[in-house]
Amino acid sequence: MIFVLRMIAVAIFAVVMFVFGCAYCLLSPRNPKHVCTFGRLFSKMSRVFGIKLEIRIPEGAEEVGPSVYVANHQNNYDLFTISGAVMPRTVTVGKKSLAWMPLFGQLYWLSGNILIDRANRSKAVGTIGQVVEKIKERNVSVWMFPEGTRSRGRGLLPFKTGAFHAAISAKVPVVPIVCSSTEHVRLNRWDNGVVIVEIMPPVSTEGLTKEDVRELSQRCRDIMESKLNALNEEAARRSAK
């Protein structure tokens, strides 16, 4: 019964958000401010899933300027948890095919996110260049998942280097964002405990070159893995009370 109620609530929310969201975005299409607006609205749905969501945004986080945000990617619950940490003028990078998904694709494109062609290898080679160009051209930050796929309870997976190439090329900092585990969330359970999302201090790329990409990637991964372990312990302790 709980599962059915949640699915009905999600369906209603999705239709309302996608239809009225597209209409709202048409007033200023492709404006990067929309991604933050909708990200934070989607995170409100965490309550429907029985999640007590805590977003930790440090003082001055909105004044960092253009950055490359890197976050851990777990499962579909990311849409309702870590999305609440999207900073103003931050866009995500998605596959070009997303634009053709009914309702979601149109909202994704209209809200200003970057679409790239990953299927065409000759175009994919220039993916990082496209991202760097958008950061400079539109004065935006970019949100990327360096694991490249959902971890699904396997911890923090190895990082791909694309996000770090982009940060060094654009001469902007890397800002790690970590969300505690959501593997315990069950749709047929009222209380799914505490989930914590934390934005961490920026990691400077000043003076770095492409030869430093792997070192930067590993440094950020180590920082995020340590934080993930700490957040998991805290969330589990608080959920058990």
Backbone hydrogen bonds in HBPLUS format (Angstrom, degrees):
<---DONOR---> <-ACCEPTOR-->    atom                        ^
c    i                          cat <-CA-CA->   ^        H-A-AA   ^      H-
h    n   atom  resd res      DA  || num        DHA   H-A  angle D-A-AA Bond
n    s   type  num  typ     dist DA aas  dist angle  dist       angle   num
A0005-LEU N   A0001-MET O   3.01 MM   4  6.28 163.9  2.04 152.3 156.2     1
A0006-ARG N   A0002-ILE O   2.97 MM   4  6.18 158.4  2.02 150.9 156.9     2
A0007-MET N   A0003-PHE O   2.98 MM   4  6.23 157.9  2.03 150.1 156.2     3
A0008-ILE N   A0004-VAL O   2.99 MM   4  6.23 153.7  2.06 149.9 156.8     4
A0009-ALA N   A0005-LEU O   2.98 MM   4  6.20 161.1  2.01 146.5 151.8     5
A0010-VAL N   A0006-ARG O   2.85 MM   4  6.07 160.6  1.88 153.4 158.5     6
A0011-ALA N   A0007-MET O   2.96 MM   4  6.07 157.0  2.02 141.5 147.9     7
A0012-ILE N   A0008-ILE O   2.98 MM   4  6.22 163.9  2.00 153.7 157.4     8
A0013-PHE N   A0009-ALA O   2.94 MM   4  6.08 164.3  1.97 148.4 153.4     9
A0014-ALA N   A0010-VAL O   2.82 MM   4  5.93 160.6  1.86 149.4 154.9    10
A0015-VAL N   A0011-ALA O   3.09 MM   4  6.27 168.2  2.10 150.3 152.7    11
A0016-VAL N   A0012-ILE O   3.03 MM   4  6.19 170.2  2.04 153.7 156.8    12
A0017-MET N   A0013-PHE O   2.82 MM   4  5.91 167.2  1.84 154.0 158.3    13
A0018-PHE N   A0014-ALA O   2.86 MM   4  5.91 168.5  1.88 153.0 156.7    14
A0019-VAL N   A0015-VAL O   2.97 MM   4  5.91 164.6  1.99 148.3 153.2    15
A0020-PHE N   A0016-VAL O   2.97 MM   4  5.78 153.0  2.04 144.6 151.2    16
A0021-GLY N   A0017-MET O   2.67 MM   4  5.09 131.7  1.90 125.0 140.2    17
A0022-CYS N   A0018-PHE O   3.11 MM   4  5.91 155.0  2.18 127.4 133.1    18
A0023-ALA N   A0019-VAL O   3.22 MM   4  6.50 158.2  2.27 142.8 148.8    19
A0024-TYR N   A0020-PHE O   2.88 MM   4  6.07 154.4  1.94 144.1 151.1    20
A0025-CYS N   A0021-GLY O   2.90 MM   4  6.13 159.4  1.95 151.0 156.3    21
A0026-LEU N   A0022-CYS O   3.04 MM   4  6.21 137.5  2.23 142.0 152.5    22
A0027-LEU N   A0024-TYR O   3.13 MM   3  5.69 156.7  2.19 110.8 117.7    23
A0028-SER N   A0025-CYS O   3.00 MM   3  5.44 142.7  2.15 109.0 118.8    24
A0031-ASN N   A0028-SER O   3.31 MM   3  5.89 139.4  2.49 141.6 139.1    25
A0030-ARG N   A0110-LEU O   2.66 MM  80  4.91 155.3  1.72 143.5 146.5    26
A0034-HIS N   A0031-ASN O   3.09 MM   3  6.06 168.2  2.11 131.3 133.8    27
A0037-THR N   A0033-LYS O   3.37 MM   4  6.64 165.0  2.39 147.9 152.2    28
A0038-PHE N   A0034-HIS O   2.92 MM   4  6.15 169.4  1.93 161.9 162.2    29
A0039-GLY N   A0035-VAL O   2.84 MM   4  5.84 151.2  1.92 144.2 153.5    30
A0040-ARG N   A0036-CYS O   3.06 MM   4  6.16 163.2  2.09 150.7 153.5    31
A0041-LEU N   A0037-THR O   3.17 MM   4  6.39 143.6  2.31 136.3 146.6    32
A0042-PHE N   A0038-PHE O   2.87 MM   4  6.02 161.6  1.90 150.7 154.8    33
A0043-SER N   A0039-GLY O   3.10 MM   4  6.33 147.0  2.21 139.5 148.4    34
A0044-LYS N   A0041-LEU O   3.12 MM   3  5.37 142.8  2.26 102.4 112.8    35
A0045-MET N   A0042-PHE O   3.00 MM   3  5.58 153.5  2.07 114.1 121.7    36
A0046-SER N   A0043-SER O   3.08 MM   3  5.60 165.4  2.10 113.5 118.1    37
A0047-ARG N   A0044-LYS O   3.41 MM   3  6.32 161.9  2.44 120.1 121.8    38
A0048-VAL N   A0045-MET O   2.93 MM   3  5.31 130.5  2.18 107.5 120.1    39
A0049-PHE N   A0046-SER O   3.08 MM   3  5.23 132.4  2.31  98.4 111.1    40
A0051-ILE N   A0046-SER O   3.03 MM   5  5.29 160.7  2.07 151.6 147.5    41
A0050-GLY N   A0047-ARG O   2.99 MM   3  5.06 159.4  2.03 107.5 111.4    42
A0192-ASN N   A0050-GLY O   2.72 MM 142  5.01 159.6  1.77 130.4 133.6    43
A0052-LYS N   A0193-GLY O   2.81 MM 141  5.86 174.4  1.82 155.0 155.6    44
A0195-VAL N   A0052-LYS O   3.06 MM 143  6.12 161.2  2.10 139.2 140.0    45
A0054-GLU N   A0195-VAL O   2.93 MM 141  6.29 157.4  1.99 163.2 167.6    46
A0197-VAL N   A0054-GLU O   2.83 MM 143  6.17 166.6  1.85 166.7 168.1    47
A0056-ARG N   A0197-VAL O   2.71 MM 141  6.02 167.1  1.73 165.5 170.2    48
A0199-ILE N   A0056-ARG O   3.02 MM 143  6.22 167.8  2.04 171.5 169.4    49
A0061-ALA N   A0058-PRO O   3.12 MM   3  5.60 152.9  2.20 138.5 136.8    50
A0063-GLU N   A0060-GLY O   3.01 MM   3  5.26 159.8  2.06 110.8 116.8    51
A0142-VAL N   A0067-SER O   2.95 MM  75  6.46 155.3  2.01 157.4 163.4    52
A0068-VAL N   A0173-PRO O   2.96 MM 105  6.36 161.1  1.99 160.6 166.5    53
A0175-VAL N   A0068-VAL O   2.94 MM 107  6.15 158.7  1.98 137.5 143.4    54
A0069-TYR N   A0142-VAL O   2.73 MM  73  6.04 151.8  1.81 151.9 160.8    55
A0144-MET N   A0069-TYR O   2.79 MM  75  6.11 165.5  1.81 166.0 168.8    56
A0070-VAL N   A0175-VAL O   3.06 MM 105  6.18 155.8  2.12 132.2 138.5    57
A0177-ILE N   A0070-VAL O   2.80 MM 107  6.02 147.8  1.91 159.2 158.2    58
A0071-ALA N   A0144-MET O   3.19 MM  73  6.62 152.7  2.27 154.6 162.7    59
A0151-SER N   A0073-HIS O   2.82 MM  78  6.19 154.8  1.88 144.2 151.1    60
A0152-ARG N   A0074-GLN O   3.07 MM  78  5.21 157.7  2.12 131.0 136.4    61
A0078-ASP N   A0075-ASN O   3.13 MM   3  5.93 167.8  2.15 121.0 124.8    62
A0079-LEU N   A0076-ASN O   3.27 MM   3  6.07 155.3  2.33 118.4 121.9    63
A0080-PHE N   A0077-TYR O   2.86 MM   3  5.37 149.3  1.96 113.6 122.7    64
A0081-THR N   A0078-ASP O   3.26 MM   3  5.03 157.0  2.32  97.8 104.6    65
A0084-GLY N   A0081-THR O   3.08 MM   3  5.96 166.5  2.10 124.1 127.7    66
A0085-ALA N   A0082-ILE O   3.06 MM   3  5.68 167.9  2.07 118.5 121.8    67
A0086-VAL N   A0083-SER O   3.29 MM   3  5.66 166.9  2.31 115.5 115.9    68
A0141-SER N   A0089-ARG O   2.88 MM  52  6.21 166.2  1.90 156.2 160.7    69
A0091-VAL N   A0141-SER O   2.93 MM  50  6.30 163.4  1.95 149.4 148.9    70
A0143-TRP N   A0091-VAL O   2.76 MM  52  5.99 154.4  1.82 154.3 160.5    71
A0114-ILE N   A0092-THR O   2.90 MM  22  6.12 162.7  1.93 176.8 172.2    72
A0094-GLY N   A0114-ILE O   2.84 MM  20  6.20 167.1  1.85 170.2 174.4    73
A0116-ILE N   A0094-GLY O   2.93 MM  22  6.29 158.2  1.98 162.4 169.5    74
A0098-LEU N   A0095-LYS O   2.99 MM   3  5.66 160.1  2.03 118.3 124.2    75
A0096-LYS N   A0116-ILE O   2.74 MM  20  5.04 134.5  1.94 153.0 145.1    76
A0099-ALA N   A0096-LYS O   3.22 MM   3  6.03 157.3  2.27 120.8 124.9    77
A0100-TRP N   A0097-SER O   3.08 MM   3  5.73 162.0  2.11 117.5 122.8    78
A0101-MET N   A0098-LEU O   3.04 MM   3  5.45 168.6  2.05 116.5 120.0    79
A0105-GLY N   A0101-MET O   2.89 MM   4  4.51 139.2  2.06 123.1 133.5    80
A0104-PHE N   A0102-PRO O   2.62 MM   2  5.67 137.2  1.80 115.5 100.5    81
A0107-LEU N   A0103-LEU O   3.07 MM   4  6.29 162.8  2.10 155.2 159.7    82
A0108-TYR N   A0104-PHE O   2.81 MM   4  5.98 157.4  1.86 153.4 160.7    83
A0109-TRP N   A0105-GLY O   3.04 MM   4  6.24 159.0  2.08 147.3 151.6    84
A0110-LEU N   A0106-GLN O   2.91 MM   4  6.03 170.1  1.92 150.9 154.3    85
A0111-SER N   A0107-LEU O   2.98 MM   4  5.89 146.1  2.10 144.6 151.7    86
A0112-GLY N   A0109-TRP O   3.11 MM   3  5.63 164.5  2.13 115.1 119.5    87
A0123-LYS N   A0120-ASN O   3.05 MM   3  5.42 129.1  2.32 106.5 119.5    88
A0124-ALA N   A0120-ASN O   2.81 MM   4  5.99 153.2  1.88 153.4 162.6    89
A0125-VAL N   A0121-ARG O   3.12 MM   4  6.27 141.7  2.28 147.5 153.0    90
A0126-GLY N   A0123-LYS O   3.02 MM   3  5.62 142.1  2.17 112.1 121.4    91
A0127-THR N   A0124-ALA O   2.97 MM   3  5.00 162.4  2.00 113.8 114.3    92
A0130-GLN N   A0126-GLY O   2.92 MM   4  6.24 147.7  2.03 150.9 160.4    93
A0130-GLN N   A0127-THR O   3.03 MM   3  5.08 117.9  2.43  95.2 110.6    94
A0131-VAL N   A0127-THR O   3.03 MM   4  6.40 156.6  2.08 152.6 158.6    95
A0132-VAL N   A0128-ILE O   2.91 MM   4  6.16 167.6  1.93 156.3 159.1    96
A0133-GLU N   A0129-GLY O   2.92 MM   4  6.02 158.8  1.97 145.0 151.3    97
A0134-LYS N   A0130-GLN O   3.00 MM   4  6.25 154.8  2.06 146.6 152.8    98
A0135-ILE N   A0131-VAL O   3.00 MM   4  6.30 156.3  2.05 151.1 157.6    99
A0136-LYS N   A0132-VAL O   3.12 MM   4  6.39 161.9  2.16 152.3 155.9   100
A0137-GLU N   A0133-GLU O   2.75 MM   4  5.77 166.2  1.77 154.0 159.0   101
A0138-ARG N   A0134-LYS O   2.90 MM   4  5.54 164.0  1.92 140.3 145.4   102
A0139-ASN N   A0135-ILE O   3.04 MM   4  5.27 117.7  2.45 122.2 133.3   103
A0148-GLY N   A0145-PHE O   3.04 MM   3  5.81 152.8  2.11 122.8 129.5   104
A0160-LYS N   A0146-PRO O   2.70 MM  14  5.30 168.8  1.72 150.7 152.8   105
A0154-ARG N   A0151-SER O   3.09 MM   3  5.28 147.2  2.20 107.5 117.5   106
A0164-PHE N   A0161-THR O   3.03 MM   3  5.39 123.8  2.36 108.1 122.4   107
A0165-HIS N   A0161-THR O   2.94 MM   4  6.20 151.0  2.02 159.4 168.9   108
A0166-ALA N   A0162-GLY O   3.00 MM   4  6.25 160.7  2.03 152.2 157.2   109
A0167-ALA N   A0163-ALA O   3.04 MM   4  6.29 154.9  2.11 139.4 145.8   110
A0168-ILE N   A0164-PHE O   3.09 MM   4  6.18 166.6  2.11 144.0 147.3   111
A0169-SER N   A0165-HIS O   2.92 MM   4  6.04 163.4  1.95 151.8 157.1   112
A0170-ALA N   A0166-ALA O   2.88 MM   4  5.94 154.4  1.94 148.5 155.4   113
A0171-LYS N   A0167-ALA O   2.89 MM   4  5.79 113.7  2.34 132.2 148.2   114
A0172-VAL N   A0167-ALA O   3.02 MM   5  5.21 163.1  2.05 147.3 151.9   115
A0171-LYS N   A0168-ILE O   3.21 MM   3  4.91 142.7  2.35  90.8 101.7   116
A0174-VAL N   A0203-VAL O   2.94 MM  29  5.04 166.7  1.96 146.5 146.9   117
A0203-VAL N   A0174-VAL O   2.63 MM  29  5.04 167.7  1.64 154.9 159.5   118
A0200-MET N   A0176-PRO O   2.94 MM  24  5.46 170.8  1.95 169.3 167.7   119
A0178-VAL N   A0198-GLU O   3.02 MM  20  5.44 164.9  2.04 151.9 154.0   120
A0198-GLU N   A0178-VAL O   2.86 MM  20  5.44 162.6  1.89 156.2 161.1   121
A0180-SER N   A0196-ILE O   2.84 MM  16  5.41 163.3  1.87 156.4 162.1   122
A0185-VAL N   A0182-THR O   3.16 MM   3  5.53 162.4  2.19 111.2 116.7   123
A0189-ARG N   A0186-ARG O   3.28 MM   3  5.56 154.5  2.35 117.0 115.6   124
A0208-LEU N   A0205-THR O   3.01 MM   3  5.43 164.2  2.03 135.7 136.3   125
A0212-ASP N   A0209-THR O   2.85 MM   3  5.47 159.4  1.89 119.1 126.0   126
A0213-VAL N   A0210-LYS O   3.34 MM   3  5.32 168.8  2.36 105.4 108.0   127
A0216-LEU N   A0212-ASP O   2.93 MM   4  6.11 160.2  1.97 157.8 163.7   128
A0217-SER N   A0213-VAL O   2.85 MM   4  6.07 160.8  1.89 153.7 159.5   129
A0218-GLN N   A0214-ARG O   2.93 MM   4  6.10 162.8  1.96 147.1 151.1   130
A0219-ARG N   A0215-GLU O   2.92 MM   4  6.07 155.3  1.98 144.9 152.3   131
A0220-CYS N   A0216-LEU O   2.99 MM   4  6.20 164.3  2.01 152.7 156.1   132
A0221-ARG N   A0217-SER O   2.95 MM   4  6.15 154.5  2.02 145.1 153.0   133
A0222-ASP N   A0218-GLN O   2.89 MM   4  6.07 158.5  1.94 149.4 154.5   134
A0223-ILE N   A0219-ARG O   3.09 MM   4  6.33 158.6  2.13 146.4 152.0   135
A0224-MET N   A0220-CYS O   2.93 MM   4  6.14 162.4  1.96 150.3 155.0   136
A0225-GLU N   A0221-ARG O   2.80 MM   4  5.94 156.9  1.85 152.0 158.4   137
A0226-SER N   A0222-ASP O   3.09 MM   4  6.20 163.0  2.12 146.7 150.7   138
A0227-LYS N   A0223-ILE O   3.10 MM   4  6.31 158.9  2.14 144.5 150.7   139
A0228-LEU N   A0224-MET O   2.79 MM   4  5.92 155.3  1.85 147.1 154.4   140
A0229-ASN N   A0225-GLU O   3.05 MM   4  6.26 161.5  2.09 148.4 152.1   141
A0230-ALA N   A0226-SER O   3.16 MM   4  6.40 157.3  2.21 143.4 149.6   142
A0231-LEU N   A0227-LYS O   2.83 MM   4  6.06 161.6  1.87 156.1 161.0   143
A0232-ASN N   A0228-LEU O   2.88 MM   4  6.02 158.0  1.93 150.0 156.2   144
A0233-GLU N   A0229-ASN O   3.12 MM   4  6.32 158.1  2.17 144.5 149.6   145
A0234-GLU N   A0230-ALA O   3.05 MM   4  6.29 162.0  2.08 147.9 152.8   146
A0235-ALA N   A0231-LEU O   2.81 MM   4  5.92 169.5  1.82 154.9 158.1   147
A0236-ALA N   A0232-ASN O   2.97 MM   4  6.01 160.8  2.01 145.2 150.6   148
A0237-ARG N   A0233-GLU O   3.03 MM   4  6.16 158.0  2.08 145.2 151.3   149
A0238-ARG N   A0234-GLU O   2.94 MM   4  6.16 162.9  1.97 154.4 158.8   150
A0239-SER N   A0235-ALA O   2.87 MM   4  5.93 148.3  1.98 143.8 153.0   151
A0240-ALA N   A0236-ALA O   3.13 MM   4  6.20 136.1  2.33 138.8 148.5   152
A0241-LYS N   A0238-ARG O   3.41 MM   3  5.52 153.9  2.48  99.6 106.6   153
